[in-house]
Amino acid sequence: MTDYIDPAKLEWTDVDVRGATMSKAVVFEGDYDVRSAFFRMPAGCAVPPHDHSKWVQVMVLEGRMRIEQDGEPGREVPAGSCYFVGDGETHVEIAVEDTLVLVTQGEDRG
């Protein structure tokens, strides 16, 4: 059966993501080594340098994100765009303005 997800109707909780406080609404966490969630990040919210053991894809639905990676110029990602971070790539994520993202990642943490 197909599930239709409306972010406005999901349960949102405040979470700490590597020292950055934002709101999260889970879309999917299951047995397929993939998880997906919406995150609301207030303007200026910054996730400090980090990496992931598997890939991460971020779709910017509203607002604008800035991504910084070692050895590369910073890049802004506007609403309607997405970015993909491979495993082991250290990066910083900053909400330039109030931002809503959909994160899908190849990690299934308990």
Biopython code that builds the backbone (N, CA, C, O; Angstrom):
import numpy as np
from Bio.PDB.StructureBuilder import StructureBuilder

atoms = [
    (1, "MET", "N", (0.838, -1.183, 0.000)),
    (1, "MET", "CA", (0.000, 0.000, 0.000)),
    (1, "MET", "C", (0.882, 1.246, 0.000)),
    (1, "MET", "O", (1.896, 1.286, 0.697)),
    (2, "THR", "N", (0.519, 2.225, -0.747)),
    (2, "THR", "CA", (1.249, 3.479, -0.837)),
    (2, "THR", "C", (0.930, 4.358, 0.361)),
    (2, "THR", "O", (-0.234, 4.511, 0.731)),
    (3, "ASP", "N", (1.965, 4.937, 0.970)),
    (3, "ASP", "CA", (1.784, 5.896, 2.061)),
    (3, "ASP", "C", (1.979, 7.298, 1.494)),
    (3, "ASP", "O", (2.923, 7.541, 0.742)),
    (4, "TYR", "N", (1.097, 8.209, 1.848)),
    (4, "TYR", "CA", (1.211, 9.602, 1.435)),
    (4, "TYR", "C", (1.565, 10.414, 2.673)),
    (4, "TYR", "O", (0.855, 10.369, 3.677)),
    (5, "ILE", "N", (2.656, 11.150, 2.599)),
    (5, "ILE", "CA", (3.196, 11.841, 3.760)),
    (5, "ILE", "C", (2.992, 13.351, 3.628)),
    (5, "ILE", "O", (3.448, 13.963, 2.662)),
    (6, "ASP", "N", (2.310, 13.943, 4.598)),
    (6, "ASP", "CA", (2.119, 15.392, 4.679)),
    (6, "ASP", "C", (2.909, 15.868, 5.892)),
    (6, "ASP", "O", (2.539, 15.546, 7.021)),
    (7, "PRO", "N", (3.997, 16.632, 5.690)),
    (7, "PRO", "CA", (4.816, 17.047, 6.827)),
    (7, "PRO", "C", (4.028, 17.787, 7.906)),
    (7, "PRO", "O", (4.387, 17.725, 9.082)),
    (8, "ALA", "N", (2.971, 18.477, 7.525)),
    (8, "ALA", "CA", (2.175, 19.230, 8.499)),
    (8, "ALA", "C", (1.412, 18.310, 9.442)),
    (8, "ALA", "O", (1.003, 18.736, 10.522)),
    (9, "LYS", "N", (1.212, 17.051, 9.050)),
    (9, "LYS", "CA", (0.433, 16.123, 9.867)),
    (9, "LYS", "C", (1.296, 15.123, 10.636)),
    (9, "LYS", "O", (0.768, 14.247, 11.322)),
    (10, "LEU", "N", (2.622, 15.249, 10.526)),
    (10, "LEU", "CA", (3.522, 14.345, 11.226)),
    (10, "LEU", "C", (3.785, 14.825, 12.643)),
    (10, "LEU", "O", (3.527, 15.982, 12.975)),
    (11, "GLU", "N", (4.295, 13.936, 13.469)),
    (11, "GLU", "CA", (4.676, 14.290, 14.830)),
    (11, "GLU", "C", (6.101, 14.844, 14.812)),
    (11, "GLU", "O", (7.042, 14.151, 14.423)),
    (12, "TRP", "N", (6.248, 16.088, 15.234)),
    (12, "TRP", "CA", (7.545, 16.759, 15.241)),
    (12, "TRP", "C", (8.114, 16.764, 16.646)),
    (12, "TRP", "O", (7.397, 17.025, 17.612)),
    (13, "THR", "N", (9.400, 16.476, 16.761)),
    (13, "THR", "CA", (10.073, 16.522, 18.051)),
    (13, "THR", "C", (11.382, 17.287, 17.893)),
    (13, "THR", "O", (12.033, 17.223, 16.850)),
    (14, "ASP", "N", (11.758, 18.015, 18.950)),
    (14, "ASP", "CA", (13.037, 18.703, 18.934)),
    (14, "ASP", "C", (14.138, 17.678, 19.174)),
    (14, "ASP", "O", (14.019, 16.822, 20.050)),
    (15, "VAL", "N", (15.208, 17.771, 18.392)),
    (15, "VAL", "CA", (16.324, 16.839, 18.498)),
    (15, "VAL", "C", (17.640, 17.604, 18.477)),
    (15, "VAL", "O", (17.730, 18.723, 17.971)),
    (16, "ASP", "N", (18.646, 16.970, 19.038)),
    (16, "ASP", "CA", (20.006, 17.492, 18.979)),
    (16, "ASP", "C", (20.745, 16.678, 17.931)),
    (16, "ASP", "O", (20.887, 15.463, 18.069)),
    (17, "VAL", "N", (21.212, 17.341, 16.891)),
    (17, "VAL", "CA", (21.965, 16.673, 15.831)),
    (17, "VAL", "C", (23.395, 17.199, 15.890)),
    (17, "VAL", "O", (23.709, 18.253, 15.338)),
    (18, "ARG", "N", (24.240, 16.456, 16.560)),
    (18, "ARG", "CA", (25.664, 16.810, 16.687)),
    (18, "ARG", "C", (25.866, 18.207, 17.264)),
    (18, "ARG", "O", (26.775, 18.935, 16.866)),
    (19, "GLY", "N", (24.993, 18.569, 18.216)),
    (19, "GLY", "CA", (25.097, 19.874, 18.866)),
    (19, "GLY", "C", (24.195, 20.951, 18.293)),
    (19, "GLY", "O", (24.130, 22.049, 18.846)),
    (20, "ALA", "N", (23.497, 20.670, 17.201)),
    (20, "ALA", "CA", (22.574, 21.627, 16.579)),
    (20, "ALA", "C", (21.143, 21.216, 16.910)),
    (20, "ALA", "O", (20.767, 20.061, 16.707)),
    (21, "THR", "N", (20.344, 22.151, 17.417)),
    (21, "THR", "CA", (18.956, 21.856, 17.780)),
    (21, "THR", "C", (18.040, 22.175, 16.612)),
    (21, "THR", "O", (18.080, 23.268, 16.048)),
    (22, "MET", "N", (17.213, 21.198, 16.259)),
    (22, "MET", "CA", (16.240, 21.352, 15.169)),
    (22, "MET", "C", (15.053, 20.451, 15.462)),
    (22, "MET", "O", (15.075, 19.697, 16.435)),
    (23, "SER", "N", (14.017, 20.517, 14.635)),
    (23, "SER", "CA", (12.840, 19.659, 14.786)),
    (23, "SER", "C", (12.885, 18.561, 13.732)),
    (23, "SER", "O", (13.315, 18.781, 12.600)),
    (24, "LYS", "N", (12.432, 17.375, 14.126)),
    (24, "LYS", "CA", (12.478, 16.203, 13.247)),
    (24, "LYS", "C", (11.123, 15.511, 13.213)),
    (24, "LYS", "O", (10.447, 15.397, 14.235)),
    (25, "ALA", "N", (10.732, 15.049, 12.021)),
    (25, "ALA", "CA", (9.529, 14.231, 11.848)),
    (25, "ALA", "C", (9.928, 13.033, 10.987)),
    (25, "ALA", "O", (10.296, 13.192, 9.823)),
    (26, "VAL", "N", (9.854, 11.853, 11.558)),
    (26, "VAL", "CA", (10.277, 10.636, 10.865)),
    (26, "VAL", "C", (9.296, 10.278, 9.759)),
    (26, "VAL", "O", (8.084, 10.274, 9.972)),
    (27, "VAL", "N", (9.820, 9.980, 8.588)),
    (27, "VAL", "CA", (9.028, 9.483, 7.475)),
    (27, "VAL", "C", (9.106, 7.963, 7.454)),
    (27, "VAL", "O", (8.091, 7.273, 7.369)),
    (28, "PHE", "N", (10.344, 7.453, 7.534)),
    (28, "PHE", "CA", (10.531, 6.004, 7.452)),
    (28, "PHE", "C", (11.791, 5.589, 8.188)),
    (28, "PHE", "O", (12.856, 6.176, 8.000)),
    (29, "GLU", "N", (11.663, 4.589, 9.011)),
    (29, "GLU", "CA", (12.797, 3.889, 9.596)),
    (29, "GLU", "C", (12.405, 2.421, 9.566)),
    (29, "GLU", "O", (11.409, 2.030, 10.174)),
    (30, "GLY", "N", (13.175, 1.614, 8.868)),
    (30, "GLY", "CA", (12.756, 0.239, 8.712)),
    (30, "GLY", "C", (13.906, -0.726, 8.601)),
    (30, "GLY", "O", (15.017, -0.455, 9.057)),
    (31, "ASP", "N", (13.632, -1.836, 8.000)),
    (31, "ASP", "CA", (14.580, -2.935, 7.911)),
    (31, "ASP", "C", (15.321, -2.972, 6.585)),
    (31, "ASP", "O", (15.798, -4.034, 6.184)),
    (32, "TYR", "N", (15.431, -1.865, 5.906)),
    (32, "TYR", "CA", (16.016, -1.862, 4.575)),
    (32, "TYR", "C", (17.319, -1.077, 4.505)),
    (32, "TYR", "O", (17.761, -0.713, 3.415)),
    (33, "ASP", "N", (17.945, -0.809, 5.658)),
    (33, "ASP", "CA", (19.192, -0.062, 5.742)),
    (33, "ASP", "C", (19.031, 1.351, 5.192)),
    (33, "ASP", "O", (19.987, 1.938, 4.684)),
    (34, "VAL", "N", (17.819, 1.895, 5.294)),
    (34, "VAL", "CA", (17.522, 3.254, 4.845)),
    (34, "VAL", "C", (16.598, 3.894, 5.869)),
    (34, "VAL", "O", (15.723, 3.240, 6.436)),
    (35, "ARG", "N", (16.808, 5.177, 6.092)),
    (35, "ARG", "CA", (15.891, 5.931, 6.935)),
    (35, "ARG", "C", (15.650, 7.290, 6.294)),
    (35, "ARG", "O", (16.473, 7.773, 5.516)),
    (36, "SER", "N", (14.525, 7.900, 6.620)),
    (36, "SER", "CA", (14.159, 9.164, 6.009)),
    (36, "SER", "C", (13.384, 10.002, 7.021)),
    (36, "SER", "O", (12.548, 9.485, 7.762)),
    (37, "ALA", "N", (13.672, 11.305, 7.042)),
    (37, "ALA", "CA", (12.966, 12.195, 7.963)),
    (37, "ALA", "C", (13.014, 13.621, 7.434)),
    (37, "ALA", "O", (13.921, 14.002, 6.694)),
    (38, "PHE", "N", (12.003, 14.406, 7.838)),
    (38, "PHE", "CA", (12.007, 15.836, 7.596)),
    (38, "PHE", "C", (12.724, 16.500, 8.768)),
    (38, "PHE", "O", (12.621, 16.043, 9.907)),
    (39, "PHE", "N", (13.450, 17.580, 8.483)),
    (39, "PHE", "CA", (14.081, 18.377, 9.530)),
    (39, "PHE", "C", (13.776, 19.844, 9.266)),
    (39, "PHE", "O", (13.916, 20.331, 8.144)),
    (40, "ARG", "N", (13.351, 20.548, 10.329)),
    (40, "ARG", "CA", (13.165, 21.998, 10.279)),
    (40, "ARG", "C", (14.359, 22.621, 10.988)),
    (40, "ARG", "O", (14.614, 22.352, 12.161)),
    (41, "MET", "N", (15.079, 23.450, 10.258)),
    (41, "MET", "CA", (16.273, 24.091, 10.802)),
    (41, "MET", "C", (16.064, 25.600, 10.804)),
    (41, "MET", "O", (15.815, 26.184, 9.750)),
    (42, "PRO", "N", (16.160, 26.245, 11.970)),
    (42, "PRO", "CA", (16.027, 27.699, 11.992)),
    (42, "PRO", "C", (17.238, 28.359, 11.345)),
    (42, "PRO", "O", (18.319, 27.772, 11.290)),
    (43, "ALA", "N", (17.053, 29.567, 10.863)),
    (43, "ALA", "CA", (18.158, 30.318, 10.254)),
    (43, "ALA", "C", (19.342, 30.348, 11.208)),
    (43, "ALA", "O", (19.187, 30.618, 12.399)),
    (44, "GLY", "N", (20.528, 30.069, 10.671)),
    (44, "GLY", "CA", (21.746, 30.078, 11.470)),
    (44, "GLY", "C", (22.077, 28.750, 12.113)),
    (44, "GLY", "O", (23.183, 28.575, 12.623)),
    (45, "CYS", "N", (21.148, 27.811, 12.102)),
    (45, "CYS", "CA", (21.404, 26.486, 12.676)),
    (45, "CYS", "C", (22.536, 25.829, 11.885)),
    (45, "CYS", "O", (22.481, 25.747, 10.658)),
    (46, "ALA", "N", (23.565, 25.360, 12.602)),
    (46, "ALA", "CA", (24.728, 24.785, 11.929)),
    (46, "ALA", "C", (25.075, 23.425, 12.531)),
    (46, "ALA", "O", (25.211, 23.285, 13.746)),
    (47, "VAL", "N", (25.214, 22.440, 11.670)),
    (47, "VAL", "CA", (25.680, 21.126, 12.093)),
    (47, "VAL", "C", (27.191, 21.134, 11.875)),
    (47, "VAL", "O", (27.648, 21.243, 10.737)),
    (48, "PRO", "N", (27.983, 21.018, 12.967)),
    (48, "PRO", "CA", (29.432, 21.135, 12.847)),
    (48, "PRO", "C", (30.043, 20.020, 11.989)),
    (48, "PRO", "O", (29.345, 19.085, 11.596)),
    (49, "PRO", "N", (31.342, 20.120, 11.701)),
    (49, "PRO", "CA", (31.986, 19.127, 10.840)),
    (49, "PRO", "C", (31.685, 17.695, 11.283)),
    (49, "PRO", "O", (31.862, 17.332, 12.446)),
    (50, "HIS", "N", (31.227, 16.897, 10.322)),
    (50, "HIS", "CA", (30.889, 15.504, 10.601)),
    (50, "HIS", "C", (30.920, 14.712, 9.305)),
    (50, "HIS", "O", (31.007, 15.277, 8.215)),
    (51, "ASP", "N", (30.847, 13.396, 9.441)),
    (51, "ASP", "CA", (30.709, 12.526, 8.275)),
    (51, "ASP", "C", (29.742, 11.407, 8.625)),
    (51, "ASP", "O", (29.260, 11.323, 9.755)),
    (52, "HIS", "N", (29.465, 10.562, 7.669)),
    (52, "HIS", "CA", (28.533, 9.456, 7.840)),
    (52, "HIS", "C", (29.199, 8.173, 7.350)),
    (52, "HIS", "O", (30.070, 8.201, 6.481)),
    (53, "SER", "N", (28.779, 7.065, 7.916)),
    (53, "SER", "CA", (29.362, 5.792, 7.496)),
    (53, "SER", "C", (28.805, 5.314, 6.158)),
    (53, "SER", "O", (29.393, 4.454, 5.503)),
    (54, "LYS", "N", (27.671, 5.878, 5.761)),
    (54, "LYS", "CA", (27.055, 5.569, 4.470)),
    (54, "LYS", "C", (26.572, 6.865, 3.843)),
    (54, "LYS", "O", (26.678, 7.921, 4.466)),
    (55, "TRP", "N", (26.048, 6.814, 2.636)),
    (55, "TRP", "CA", (25.585, 7.981, 1.889)),
    (55, "TRP", "C", (24.423, 8.700, 2.567)),
    (55, "TRP", "O", (23.689, 8.118, 3.365)),
    (56, "VAL", "N", (24.276, 9.986, 2.227)),
    (56, "VAL", "CA", (23.159, 10.812, 2.693)),
    (56, "VAL", "C", (22.720, 11.698, 1.536)),
    (56, "VAL", "O", (23.546, 12.303, 0.853)),
    (57, "GLN", "N", (21.407, 11.766, 1.324)),
    (57, "GLN", "CA", (20.847, 12.667, 0.317)),
    (57, "GLN", "C", (19.926, 13.651, 1.024)),
    (57, "GLN", "O", (19.070, 13.248, 1.811)),
    (58, "VAL", "N", (20.101, 14.946, 0.744)),
    (58, "VAL", "CA", (19.298, 15.999, 1.374)),
    (58, "VAL", "C", (18.578, 16.785, 0.291)),
    (58, "VAL", "O", (19.210, 17.337, -0.610)),
    (59, "MET", "N", (17.263, 16.833, 0.381)),
    (59, "MET", "CA", (16.431, 17.618, -0.526)),
    (59, "MET", "C", (15.970, 18.853, 0.232)),
    (59, "MET", "O", (15.317, 18.736, 1.270)),
    (60, "VAL", "N", (16.301, 20.031, -0.274)),
    (60, "VAL", "CA", (15.899, 21.285, 0.358)),
    (60, "VAL", "C", (14.512, 21.638, -0.176)),
    (60, "VAL", "O", (14.352, 21.963, -1.353)),
    (61, "LEU", "N", (13.521, 21.571, 0.699)),
    (61, "LEU", "CA", (12.126, 21.823, 0.296)),
    (61, "LEU", "C", (11.743, 23.291, 0.446)),
    (61, "LEU", "O", (11.012, 23.839, -0.380)),
    (62, "GLU", "N", (12.240, 23.921, 1.506)),
    (62, "GLU", "CA", (11.994, 25.344, 1.758)),
    (62, "GLU", "C", (13.282, 25.931, 2.313)),
    (62, "GLU", "O", (14.021, 25.245, 3.019)),
    (63, "GLY", "N", (13.553, 27.173, 2.007)),
    (63, "GLY", "CA", (14.715, 27.847, 2.566)),
    (63, "GLY", "C", (15.964, 27.664, 1.722)),
    (63, "GLY", "O", (15.897, 27.513, 0.502)),
    (64, "ARG", "N", (17.112, 27.683, 2.402)),
    (64, "ARG", "CA", (18.404, 27.610, 1.709)),
    (64, "ARG", "C", (19.442, 27.056, 2.680)),
    (64, "ARG", "O", (19.515, 27.484, 3.832)),
    (65, "MET", "N", (20.237, 26.108, 2.211)),
    (65, "MET", "CA", (21.323, 25.519, 2.996)),
    (65, "MET", "C", (22.664, 25.945, 2.427)),
    (65, "MET", "O", (22.784, 26.209, 1.230)),
    (66, "ARG", "N", (23.673, 26.011, 3.286)),
    (66, "ARG", "CA", (25.057, 26.213, 2.854)),
    (66, "ARG", "C", (25.840, 24.973, 3.270)),
    (66, "ARG", "O", (25.775, 24.536, 4.419)),
    (67, "ILE", "N", (26.575, 24.420, 2.322)),
    (67, "ILE", "CA", (27.362, 23.214, 2.565)),
    (67, "ILE", "C", (28.829, 23.573, 2.400)),
    (67, "ILE", "O", (29.227, 24.192, 1.414)),
    (68, "GLU", "N", (29.622, 23.175, 3.381)),
    (68, "GLU", "CA", (31.067, 23.403, 3.323)),
    (68, "GLU", "C", (31.777, 22.070, 3.491)),
    (68, "GLU", "O", (31.433, 21.278, 4.369)),
    (69, "GLN", "N", (32.771, 21.828, 2.642)),
    (69, "GLN", "CA", (33.575, 20.607, 2.702)),
    (69, "GLN", "C", (35.040, 20.978, 2.590)),
    (69, "GLN", "O", (35.397, 21.937, 1.905)),
    (70, "ASP", "N", (35.884, 20.216, 3.263)),
    (70, "ASP", "CA", (37.328, 20.460, 3.197)),
    (70, "ASP", "C", (37.803, 20.453, 1.754)),
    (70, "ASP", "O", (37.471, 19.557, 0.979)),
    (71, "GLY", "N", (38.583, 21.463, 1.408)),
    (71, "GLY", "CA", (39.191, 21.517, 0.089)),
    (71, "GLY", "C", (38.274, 21.980, -1.029)),
    (71, "GLY", "O", (38.680, 22.007, -2.191)),
    (72, "GLU", "N", (37.028, 22.348, -0.688)),
    (72, "GLU", "CA", (36.086, 22.805, -1.712)),
    (72, "GLU", "C", (35.482, 24.139, -1.280)),
    (72, "GLU", "O", (35.341, 24.391, -0.083)),
    (73, "PRO", "N", (35.126, 24.994, -2.235)),
    (73, "PRO", "CA", (34.449, 26.242, -1.853)),
    (73, "PRO", "C", (33.053, 25.923, -1.302)),
    (73, "PRO", "O", (32.412, 24.966, -1.735)),
    (74, "GLY", "N", (32.590, 26.737, -0.341)),
    (74, "GLY", "CA", (31.241, 26.554, 0.170)),
    (74, "GLY", "C", (30.225, 26.732, -0.939)),
    (74, "GLY", "O", (30.466, 27.438, -1.918)),
    (75, "ARG", "N", (29.082, 26.080, -0.769)),
    (75, "ARG", "CA", (28.063, 26.137, -1.813)),
    (75, "ARG", "C", (26.688, 26.275, -1.170)),
    (75, "ARG", "O", (26.394, 25.608, -0.178)),
    (76, "GLU", "N", (25.848, 27.139, -1.734)),
    (76, "GLU", "CA", (24.479, 27.279, -1.246)),
    (76, "GLU", "C", (23.545, 26.425, -2.092)),
    (76, "GLU", "O", (23.676, 26.337, -3.312)),
    (77, "VAL", "N", (22.600, 25.801, -1.403)),
    (77, "VAL", "CA", (21.644, 24.905, -2.054)),
    (77, "VAL", "C", (20.245, 25.468, -1.780)),
    (77, "VAL", "O", (19.773, 25.414, -0.645)),
    (78, "PRO", "N", (19.575, 26.009, -2.814)),
    (78, "PRO", "CA", (18.257, 26.621, -2.620)),
    (78, "PRO", "C", (17.132, 25.584, -2.618)),
    (78, "PRO", "O", (17.325, 24.420, -2.970)),
    (79, "ALA", "N", (15.954, 26.050, -2.210)),
    (79, "ALA", "CA", (14.759, 25.201, -2.242)),
    (79, "ALA", "C", (14.570, 24.634, -3.647)),
    (79, "ALA", "O", (14.764, 25.330, -4.645)),
    (80, "GLY", "N", (14.193, 23.371, -3.704)),
    (80, "GLY", "CA", (13.990, 22.698, -4.981)),
    (80, "GLY", "C", (15.221, 21.966, -5.462)),
    (80, "GLY", "O", (15.182, 21.293, -6.492)),
    (81, "SER", "N", (16.313, 22.087, -4.731)),
    (81, "SER", "CA", (17.560, 21.416, -5.093)),
    (81, "SER", "C", (17.912, 20.378, -4.032)),
    (81, "SER", "O", (17.339, 20.365, -2.943)),
    (82, "CYS", "N", (18.857, 19.515, -4.365)),
    (82, "CYS", "CA", (19.299, 18.535, -3.383)),
    (82, "CYS", "C", (20.803, 18.346, -3.494)),
    (82, "CYS", "O", (21.435, 18.772, -4.460)),
    (83, "TYR", "N", (21.355, 17.700, -2.486)),
    (83, "TYR", "CA", (22.774, 17.354, -2.516)),
    (83, "TYR", "C", (22.958, 15.960, -1.947)),
    (83, "TYR", "O", (22.153, 15.478, -1.150)),
    (84, "PHE", "N", (24.033, 15.328, -2.376)),
    (84, "PHE", "CA", (24.345, 13.952, -2.009)),
    (84, "PHE", "C", (25.743, 13.951, -1.409)),
    (84, "PHE", "O", (26.686, 14.457, -2.018)),
    (85, "VAL", "N", (25.878, 13.382, -0.215)),
    (85, "VAL", "CA", (27.170, 13.288, 0.454)),
    (85, "VAL", "C", (27.542, 11.819, 0.547)),
    (85, "VAL", "O", (26.790, 11.019, 1.103)),
    (86, "GLY", "N", (28.697, 11.463, 0.006)),
    (86, "GLY", "CA", (29.169, 10.079, 0.064)),
    (86, "GLY", "C", (29.692, 9.735, 1.448)),
    (86, "GLY", "O", (29.961, 10.619, 2.261)),
    (87, "ASP", "N", (29.834, 8.445, 1.705)),
    (87, "ASP", "CA", (30.326, 8.009, 3.008)),
    (87, "ASP", "C", (31.734, 8.549, 3.258)),
    (87, "ASP", "O", (32.567, 8.594, 2.352)),
    (88, "GLY", "N", (31.981, 8.957, 4.500)),
    (88, "GLY", "CA", (33.293, 9.431, 4.903)),
    (88, "GLY", "C", (33.629, 10.850, 4.505)),
    (88, "GLY", "O", (34.716, 11.318, 4.841)),
    (89, "GLU", "N", (32.752, 11.570, 3.803)),
    (89, "GLU", "CA", (33.030, 12.949, 3.380)),
    (89, "GLU", "C", (32.668, 13.919, 4.515)),
    (89, "GLU", "O", (31.496, 14.072, 4.858)),
    (90, "THR", "N", (33.673, 14.564, 5.087)),
    (90, "THR", "CA", (33.439, 15.516, 6.168)),
    (90, "THR", "C", (32.826, 16.789, 5.596)),
    (90, "THR", "O", (33.304, 17.327, 4.597)),
    (91, "HIS", "N", (31.761, 17.262, 6.242)),
    (91, "HIS", "CA", (31.056, 18.441, 5.764)),
    (91, "HIS", "C", (30.395, 19.178, 6.921)),
    (91, "HIS", "O", (30.220, 18.632, 8.010)),
    (92, "VAL", "N", (30.028, 20.439, 6.657)),
    (92, "VAL", "CA", (29.298, 21.296, 7.588)),
    (92, "VAL", "C", (28.026, 21.723, 6.872)),
    (92, "VAL", "O", (28.054, 22.026, 5.679)),
    (93, "GLU", "N", (26.909, 21.751, 7.595)),
    (93, "GLU", "CA", (25.633, 22.174, 7.013)),
    (93, "GLU", "C", (25.089, 23.338, 7.830)),
    (93, "GLU", "O", (25.021, 23.269, 9.057)),
    (94, "ILE", "N", (24.700, 24.410, 7.141)),
    (94, "ILE", "CA", (24.219, 25.621, 7.798)),
    (94, "ILE", "C", (22.921, 26.066, 7.118)),
    (94, "ILE", "O", (22.862, 26.183, 5.894)),
    (95, "ALA", "N", (21.891, 26.309, 7.916)),
    (95, "ALA", "CA", (20.641, 26.859, 7.375)),
    (95, "ALA", "C", (20.829, 28.368, 7.211)),
    (95, "ALA", "O", (20.958, 29.089, 8.200)),
    (96, "VAL", "N", (20.844, 28.841, 5.972)),
    (96, "VAL", "CA", (21.021, 30.261, 5.686)),
    (96, "VAL", "C", (19.777, 31.032, 6.114)),
    (96, "VAL", "O", (19.869, 32.176, 6.559)),
    (97, "GLU", "N", (18.631, 30.407, 5.980)),
    (97, "GLU", "CA", (17.347, 30.965, 6.422)),
    (97, "GLU", "C", (16.553, 29.802, 6.996)),
    (97, "GLU", "O", (17.006, 28.660, 6.933)),
    (98, "ASP", "N", (15.374, 30.071, 7.557)),
    (98, "ASP", "CA", (14.549, 28.962, 8.051)),
    (98, "ASP", "C", (14.397, 27.959, 6.912)),
    (98, "ASP", "O", (14.014, 28.324, 5.800)),
    (99, "THR", "N", (14.700, 26.693, 7.197)),
    (99, "THR", "CA", (14.801, 25.693, 6.133)),
    (99, "THR", "C", (14.108, 24.402, 6.523)),
    (99, "THR", "O", (14.165, 23.975, 7.676)),
    (100, "LEU", "N", (13.452, 23.785, 5.552)),
    (100, "LEU", "CA", (12.863, 22.455, 5.693)),
    (100, "LEU", "C", (13.564, 21.539, 4.704)),
    (100, "LEU", "O", (13.602, 21.817, 3.505)),
    (101, "VAL", "N", (14.124, 20.433, 5.220)),
    (101, "VAL", "CA", (14.799, 19.467, 4.353)),
    (101, "VAL", "C", (14.210, 18.083, 4.562)),
    (101, "VAL", "O", (13.649, 17.777, 5.615)),
    (102, "LEU", "N", (14.349, 17.258, 3.541)),
    (102, "LEU", "CA", (14.016, 15.839, 3.624)),
    (102, "LEU", "C", (15.330, 15.086, 3.474)),
    (102, "LEU", "O", (15.982, 15.158, 2.432)),
    (103, "VAL", "N", (15.714, 14.358, 4.529)),
    (103, "VAL", "CA", (16.974, 13.624, 4.540)),
    (103, "VAL", "C", (16.683, 12.133, 4.396)),
    (103, "VAL", "O", (15.897, 11.563, 5.152)),
    (104, "THR", "N", (17.331, 11.516, 3.415)),
    (104, "THR", "CA", (17.259, 10.070, 3.230)),
    (104, "THR", "C", (18.677, 9.557, 3.297)),
    (104, "THR", "O", (19.558, 10.077, 2.612)),
    (105, "GLN", "N", (18.911, 8.548, 4.112)),
    (105, "GLN", "CA", (20.276, 8.094, 4.301)),
    (105, "GLN", "C", (20.380, 6.581, 4.381)),
    (105, "GLN", "O", (19.454, 5.890, 4.805)),
    (106, "GLY", "N", (21.504, 6.107, 3.972)),
    (106, "GLY", "CA", (21.763, 4.673, 3.976)),
    (106, "GLY", "C", (22.252, 4.177, 5.307)),
    (106, "GLY", "O", (23.186, 3.377, 5.367)),
    (107, "GLU", "N", (21.641, 4.635, 6.374)),
    (107, "GLU", "CA", (21.978, 4.171, 7.706)),
    (107, "GLU", "C", (20.688, 3.780, 8.409)),
    (107, "GLU", "O", (19.671, 4.456, 8.260)),
    (108, "ASP", "N", (20.721, 2.730, 9.150)),
    (108, "ASP", "CA", (19.546, 2.323, 9.915)),
    (108, "ASP", "C", (19.981, 2.144, 11.357)),
    (108, "ASP", "O", (20.235, 1.029, 11.812)),
    (109, "ARG", "N", (20.064, 3.264, 12.071)),
    (109, "ARG", "CA", (20.500, 3.227, 13.466)),
    (109, "ARG", "C", (19.328, 2.925, 14.371)),
    (109, "ARG", "O", (18.190, 3.292, 14.074)),
    (110, "GLY", "N", (19.599, 2.276, 15.445)),
    (110, "GLY", "CA", (18.542, 1.923, 16.408)),
    (110, "GLY", "C", (18.046, 3.099, 17.179)),
    (110, "GLY", "O", (17.161, 2.956, 18.022)),
]
sb = StructureBuilder()
sb.init_structure("model")
sb.init_model(0)
sb.init_chain("A")
sb.init_seg("    ")
for serial, (resi, resn, name, xyz) in enumerate(atoms, 1):
    if name == "N":
        sb.init_residue(resn, " ", resi, " ")
    sb.init_atom(name, np.array(xyz, "f"), 0.0, 1.0, " ", f" {name:<3s}", serial, name[0])
structure = sb.get_structure()
